[in-house]
Amino acid sequence: MRYLTFNQEESRTYKICILVNDIRRDEIERAYIRPYNLDPNEIVVLDLHKVPGKKSTPVKEQKAYLTDELAPVLLDLGVEYLIVGDGDYFKTLTKTTSTPVSISSATVPIRTLCRMYALSSSSSRI
């Protein structure tokens, strides 16, 4: 899992996590941080699991990545909000069939992922 932080020294906690397919600092600053006046020191950017050679990652693999790999990291970092930069992952997290057009509706409270993680830890279904 690749990541990016914007402050000189890494922090133990980050309030916001931006999930993207490719980590491109300039694009992330331009698309998410500057327009919404987010504090870069409160942000960690993580890349999403993608199946090489496929246009999209199957939902089953998305769920496995979200619950087995991503959720524990986000909980350790104290993340409160996710900004999901991938439509397929957003739909998997929110259990919706459409993607939003603005960041305000693309922000997912971390408790959504925590519920998924808790459910997958206690059973094999999400």
WOKA-V98660 format. One record per residue. RES is the residue in one letter. SS is DSSP state (~ for helix, > for strand, _ for the rest). OMEGA is omega in degrees with one decimal (* if undefined). D_FIRST is the distance of its C-alpha to the first C-alpha in Angstrom with 1 decimal. Layout:
<<RES	SS	OMEGA	D_FIRST> <RES	SS	OMEGA	D_FIRST>>
This chain:
<<M	_	177.7	0.0> <R	_	-179.5	3.8> <Y	>	178.1	6.6> <L	>	170.6	10.4> <T	>	-174.5	13.4> <F	_	179.3	17.0> <N	_	-177.4	19.0> <Q	_	-179.5	20.1> <E	_	178.7	19.3> <E	_	-179.7	16.2> <S	_	175.6	17.4> <R	_	-179.3	17.1> <T	_	176.4	17.2> <Y	_	-177.9	16.5> <K	_	-174.4	18.7> <I	>	173.3	16.8> <C	>	175.4	13.3> <I	>	179.5	13.1> <L	>	-177.2	11.0> <V	>	176.4	11.3> <N	_	179.6	11.0> <D	_	-179.5	11.2> <I	_	176.9	10.9> <R	_	-173.1	14.5> <R	~	-177.1	15.9> <D	~	180.0	19.5> <E	~	179.7	19.0> <I	~	177.2	17.2> <E	~	-177.2	20.0> <R	~	-174.3	22.6> <A	~	-172.1	21.6> <Y	~	-170.1	20.5> <I	~	-176.8	21.4> <R	_	-176.0	24.9> <P	_	-176.4	26.5> <Y	_	176.2	25.9> <N	_	178.3	26.4> <L	_	178.0	23.2> <D	_	-178.2	22.8> <P	~	-179.9	19.9> <N	~	-179.9	20.0> <E	~	-171.9	19.1> <I	>	167.9	16.0> <V	>	178.9	12.2> <V	>	178.5	10.3> <L	>	176.7	6.9> <D	>	-178.9	6.3> <L	_	176.1	7.6> <H	_	175.5	7.9> <K	_	177.3	11.0> <V	_	-179.8	13.5> <P	_	176.7	14.6> <G	_	178.7	18.2> <K	_	179.5	18.6> <K	_	178.8	19.4> <S	_	179.5	17.8> <T	_	178.8	15.6> <P	_	-177.9	18.1> <V	~	-179.6	18.4> <K	~	178.9	18.3> <E	~	176.0	14.8> <Q	~	-179.1	13.8> <K	~	178.5	15.4> <A	~	178.6	13.9> <Y	~	-178.4	10.3> <L	~	-175.0	11.8> <T	~	-174.2	13.9> <D	~	-175.1	12.3> <E	~	-171.9	8.7> <L	~	-175.9	8.8> <A	~	179.7	12.4> <P	~	178.9	12.5> <V	~	-179.7	10.1> <L	~	177.8	12.1> <L	~	177.9	15.3> <D	~	-178.5	14.7> <L	~	179.2	14.2> <G	_	-178.3	17.3> <V	_	178.8	16.2> <E	_	-177.5	19.3> <Y	>	173.9	18.6> <L	>	168.0	16.0> <I	>	-172.1	16.7> <V	>	-176.8	15.6> <G	_	178.7	15.7> <D	_	-176.1	15.8> <G	~	-179.2	19.2> <D	~	177.8	18.3> <Y	~	177.5	15.7> <F	~	180.0	18.2> <K	~	178.3	20.9> <T	~	-179.5	19.1> <L	~	-174.0	18.5> <T	~	-178.6	22.0> <K	_	176.6	23.8> <T	_	-179.7	25.6> <T	_	179.0	26.7> <S	_	179.3	26.4> <T	_	-179.1	24.2> <P	_	179.1	25.5> <V	_	-179.1	26.5> <S	_	-178.8	25.9> <I	~	-176.9	23.3> <S	~	178.5	25.6> <S	~	177.1	25.3> <A	~	179.2	21.6> <T	>	-176.7	20.8> <V	>	175.6	20.0> <P	>	-176.5	21.0> <I	~	-179.5	18.4> <R	~	176.5	21.2> <T	~	179.3	20.7> <L	~	178.9	17.2> <C	~	176.6	18.7> <R	~	178.1	21.6> <M	~	-179.1	19.5> <Y	~	179.8	17.7> <A	~	179.2	21.1> <L	~	-177.9	22.7> <S	~	178.4	20.3> <S	~	-177.3	20.7> <S	~	178.5	24.5> <S	_	-178.0	24.8> <S	_	-177.6	23.2> <R	_	174.7	23.7> <I	_	*	22.1>>
